[in-house]
């Protein structure tokens, strides 16, 4: 079976794709070193921290109306 035939649509293609994807992820997890995992974790933190500290509060500030902000200040 060629690589292209593995991804041809069919009744069980979604299940087959999930199994194949899972096998690829398992192989990746087995072959990555601790340094690579640490680098990936640092990258996620460096990307996620500004989002959590700047973008999310800005979105919430834009969503919350002035009336709700006033009521929350009184509490």
Secondary structure, DSSP 8 states (H G I E B T S, - for coil): --HHHHTS--TTHHHHHHHHHHHHHHHHHHH--HHHHHHHHHHHHHHHHHIIIIIHHHHHHHHS-HHHHHHHHH-
